[in-house]
Amino acid sequence: MSHPENAAEFLKDAQKSKWHDETLWFVRDKRDKVSKRIPEWEQLRELASGIKDNVLANLANYLEEFERKATKNGIIVHWAADSEEHNRLVLEILQKHNCTAVVKSKSILTEECHLNPYLEKQGIEVVDTDLGERIVQFLNQPPSHIVLPAIHLKKKEISELFHEKLQTEKGNEDPAYLTQAARVHLREKFFGAKVAITGVNFGIAETGEFVVCTNEGNADMGVHLADVHIACMGIEKILPRRKDLGVFLRLLARSATGQPITNYNSHFRSPSPGKEIHIILVDNGRTAQLAREKFRNSLKCIRCGACMNTCPIYRRSGGFSYNSTVPGPIGSILSPGLDLKKHSSLPFASTLCGSCTDVCPVKINIHEQLYEWRQEVTKTQGDFAKGLSMKLANGIFKSPLAYKISGSLMRNVLKSLPNSLIYHPLNVWGKNRNLPDAPKESFQQWYQKNRS
Amino acid sequence: MKANSPSVALFIPCYVDQFYPQVGIATLELLEKLGCTVTYPSGQTCCGQPLANAGYARDTVGTATHFIETFSDYDYVVCPSGSCTLHVKEHFPAIAGLEKKQEALENKIYELIEFITDVLKIERLEGKFPHRVSYHSSCHGQRGLHLSSGSELNQPPFNKARKLLENLKGLDWVELTRTDECCGFGGTFAVTEEALSIQMGKDRLADHLSHKTEILTGGDMSCIMHLQGIATRSKQELKFLHLAEILNQALS
């Protein structure tokens, strides 16, 4: 289904969609307040954007530097051109260690690669250990938000789910009680996993270390209990120097949830004695995006989700309406690069209001790229009738006479037709909105009569 | 009128021309009251934004060429719409052979309010408008032309329209809960994403209504057309006026 159809479906439950809007607005509001407590906020965004420009312009060099340093630190570095190669590499590591159960934390990249279903097909149990992700995993759903994966669910729904899956008391909706039940359940999974998979927020070229940011500490618990740590990192996640974190860590949590900093910012540099750290550097369409001049800076994204929280469309249509691993405004400029046909309605799921661009901590011109993707979509997907009507419109607008005739025709038609015909179902504007009253003359006619 | 007053060409967007001639008249009269020599170049049509935002910018070459030719002989071009102004400034296709005229146009076209505050340098208007007024900030006017500060940015608050309105005697300014959320018009979005567009419009209206506003105003009739369409369908009592209409009335 296309975005408009999914959005209309989501809006049918008026109470819930209102709640969804207000919940995410609350997060956006928190972000506004906390960001305004930092006088140099706009400078920080400028700096972050500049650092990422440098990274994108020298990506190959930084990646090779990272590989050299990481290898020296004892990390085993792998390269994956696409999702299949990424998944196969993960599987090979698991098989080498005779591992049939893994715990996973904080990786949208593994969602993008559809790692879970791939591993499950091979008989491997995958447990997502972030609370929100575990909840959606119980429901066989993908995350609906990249930072708040279960934001589409209300307490009551989670209580019912936990009653069924974790045998919690029926009707007990107390968040502390439900969280405790999840902790007990996850603790068992942590003890049973020989291998832990995590995502990566930042890879540091200078030192060969990488950083994982979480609020729940579950990435650390998984990694420290397991013998093998597999970190999956998109190649755009590289930063030149460790001190660049001083810019990015200040921006990330404030933009994401309105917290001053994420609770755990864990640096991984070398494996403990007897243990292994693998890092898989994944391309999966990123170099193709890098080659697209107009869209390359979408790769600056640090996955904070601020553009989702602020987007008036996302808040009212929910993450699933986008049918894309990364939903919301940033997803709508990333996904068309992966599959233009499948995601052709996404660049149009926006009023081009520009709020996404102004909250973005790395200053991606998201709404301008949405506009540019529209131009691309119509080139390849343009349906004939729409293209023709646009050519016709250009014909009218470039000729004053044609404009004058069609304008007065339209006003006269509107004046003479009965409402039952004006508000015909084919007139989508008029389904839930009145048209303005047609005036007796246009401004142009008034001007000619009164002023010339 | 002053002898050396700037020569201003009025650009009246197509839908204002056809549906809201009173907004065009108010803009013209207001600028004249402020001492400008105003001309309405005949033969003007549309800026082409509806086509470009729908993904057909490449089909707007004819429209843009006609626009540049129509408006190139004036000191300033003034338009009572932030959205159309932004389109001319940022989204016209490059027209071969007209590069100089096009660049000049981009630098001399102004939205009405910014023309008053930034070019005419008028800090306050002496007038009277005893009503409770709320302001709908159009996204293209705000985030595109920076007519007011955005709630997303860490910058000193300002609002060019508010500055002019607040000086009017008797005007009661309404503070909204969400000061700059989009109304959901969005051009073709209003039709292609109808359900969302309507919900966004209803939510915006609810914010204005909950603050007991009497007149909803703004710098873009497209947003207002959408909001008014929803309000009249649900028989709301709210009145809608373009900023030009308020300022022109207040100065009379």
Boltz contact constraints between the chains, C-beta under 6 A:
constraints:
  - contact:
      token1: [A, 4]
      token2: [B, 193]
      max_distance: 6.0
  - contact:
      token1: [A, 7]
      token2: [B, 195]
      max_distance: 6.0
  - contact:
      token1: [A, 7]
      token2: [B, 196]
      max_distance: 6.0
  - contact:
      token1: [A, 8]
      token2: [B, 195]
      max_distance: 6.0
  - contact:
      token1: [A, 11]
      token2: [B, 195]
      max_distance: 6.0
  - contact:
      token1: [A, 11]
      token2: [B, 199]
      max_distance: 6.0
  - contact:
      token1: [A, 35]
      token2: [B, 154]
      max_distance: 6.0
  - contact:
      token1: [A, 36]
      token2: [B, 154]
      max_distance: 6.0
  - contact:
      token1: [A, 41]
      token2: [B, 154]
      max_distance: 6.0
  - contact:
      token1: [A, 42]
      token2: [B, 154]
      max_distance: 6.0
  - contact:
      token1: [A, 312]
      token2: [B, 181]
      max_distance: 6.0
  - contact:
      token1: [A, 312]
      token2: [B, 182]
      max_distance: 6.0
  - contact:
      token1: [A, 312]
      token2: [B, 200]
      max_distance: 6.0
  - contact:
      token1: [A, 313]
      token2: [B, 196]
      max_distance: 6.0
  - contact:
      token1: [A, 316]
      token2: [B, 196]
      max_distance: 6.0
  - contact:
      token1: [A, 316]
      token2: [B, 199]
      max_distance: 6.0
  - contact:
      token1: [A, 348]
      token2: [B, 192]
      max_distance: 6.0
  - contact:
      token1: [A, 351]
      token2: [B, 182]
      max_distance: 6.0
  - contact:
      token1: [A, 351]
      token2: [B, 186]
      max_distance: 6.0
  - contact:
      token1: [A, 351]
      token2: [B, 189]
      max_distance: 6.0
  - contact:
      token1: [A, 353]
      token2: [B, 139]
      max_distance: 6.0
  - contact:
      token1: [A, 353]
      token2: [B, 182]
      max_distance: 6.0
  - contact:
      token1: [A, 354]
      token2: [B, 139]
      max_distance: 6.0
  - contact:
      token1: [A, 354]
      token2: [B, 143]
      max_distance: 6.0
  - contact:
      token1: [A, 355]
      token2: [B, 152]
      max_distance: 6.0
  - contact:
      token1: [A, 358]
      token2: [B, 150]
      max_distance: 6.0
  - contact:
      token1: [A, 358]
      token2: [B, 152]
      max_distance: 6.0
  - contact:
      token1: [A, 358]
      token2: [B, 153]
      max_distance: 6.0
  - contact:
      token1: [A, 359]
      token2: [B, 152]
      max_distance: 6.0
  - contact:
      token1: [A, 374]
      token2: [B, 55]
      max_distance: 6.0
  - contact:
      token1: [A, 375]
      token2: [B, 55]
      max_distance: 6.0
  - contact:
      token1: [A, 375]
      token2: [B, 57]
      max_distance: 6.0
  - contact:
      token1: [A, 377]
      token2: [B, 55]
      max_distance: 6.0
  - contact:
      token1: [A, 378]
      token2: [B, 55]
      max_distance: 6.0
  - contact:
      token1: [A, 378]
      token2: [B, 56]
      max_distance: 6.0
  - contact:
      token1: [A, 390]
      token2: [B, 51]
      max_distance: 6.0
  - contact:
      token1: [A, 390]
      token2: [B, 56]
      max_distance: 6.0
  - contact:
      token1: [A, 390]
      token2: [B, 59]
      max_distance: 6.0
  - contact:
      token1: [A, 391]
      token2: [B, 59]
      max_distance: 6.0
  - contact:
      token1: [A, 393]
      token2: [B, 51]
      max_distance: 6.0
  - contact:
      token1: [A, 394]
      token2: [B, 59]
      max_distance: 6.0
  - contact:
      token1: [A, 394]
      token2: [B, 62]
      max_distance: 6.0
  - contact:
      token1: [A, 394]
      token2: [B, 63]
      max_distance: 6.0
  - contact:
      token1: [A, 397]
      token2: [B, 45]
      max_distance: 6.0
  - contact:
      token1: [A, 397]
      token2: [B, 46]
      max_distance: 6.0
  - contact:
      token1: [A, 397]
      token2: [B, 63]
      max_distance: 6.0
  - contact:
      token1: [A, 398]
      token2: [B, 62]
      max_distance: 6.0
  - contact:
      token1: [A, 398]
      token2: [B, 63]
      max_distance: 6.0
  - contact:
      token1: [A, 398]
      token2: [B, 66]
      max_distance: 6.0
  - contact:
      token1: [A, 400]
      token2: [B, 43]
      max_distance: 6.0
  - contact:
      token1: [A, 403]
      token2: [B, 45]
      max_distance: 6.0
  - contact:
      token1: [A, 407]
      token2: [B, 18]
      max_distance: 6.0
  - contact:
      token1: [A, 428]
      token2: [B, 191]
      max_distance: 6.0
  - contact:
      token1: [A, 428]
      token2: [B, 194]
      max_distance: 6.0
  - contact:
      token1: [A, 429]
      token2: [B, 191]
      max_distance: 6.0
  - contact:
      token1: [A, 432]
      token2: [B, 198]
      max_distance: 6.0
  - contact:
      token1: [A, 433]
      token2: [B, 229]
      max_distance: 6.0
  - contact:
      token1: [A, 433]
      token2: [B, 230]
      max_distance: 6.0
  - contact:
      token1: [A, 433]
      token2: [B, 233]
      max_distance: 6.0
  - contact:
      token1: [A, 434]
      token2: [B, 229]
      max_distance: 6.0
  - contact:
      token1: [A, 434]
      token2: [B, 232]
      max_distance: 6.0
  - contact:
      token1: [A, 434]
      token2: [B, 233]
      max_distance: 6.0
  - contact:
      token1: [A, 436]
      token2: [B, 19]
      max_distance: 6.0
  - contact:
      token1: [A, 436]
      token2: [B, 225]
      max_distance: 6.0
  - contact:
      token1: [A, 439]
      token2: [B, 21]
      max_distance: 6.0
  - contact:
      token1: [A, 442]
      token2: [B, 17]
      max_distance: 6.0
  - contact:
      token1: [A, 442]
      token2: [B, 18]
      max_distance: 6.0
  - contact:
      token1: [A, 442]
      token2: [B, 21]
      max_distance: 6.0
  - contact:
      token1: [A, 443]
      token2: [B, 12]
      max_distance: 6.0
  - contact:
      token1: [A, 443]
      token2: [B, 17]
      max_distance: 6.0
  - contact:
      token1: [A, 443]
      token2: [B, 21]
      max_distance: 6.0
  - contact:
      token1: [A, 443]
      token2: [B, 24]
      max_distance: 6.0
  - contact:
      token1: [A, 444]
      token2: [B, 17]
      max_distance: 6.0
  - contact:
      token1: [A, 446]
      token2: [B, 21]
      max_distance: 6.0
  - contact:
      token1: [A, 447]
      token2: [B, 40]
      max_distance: 6.0
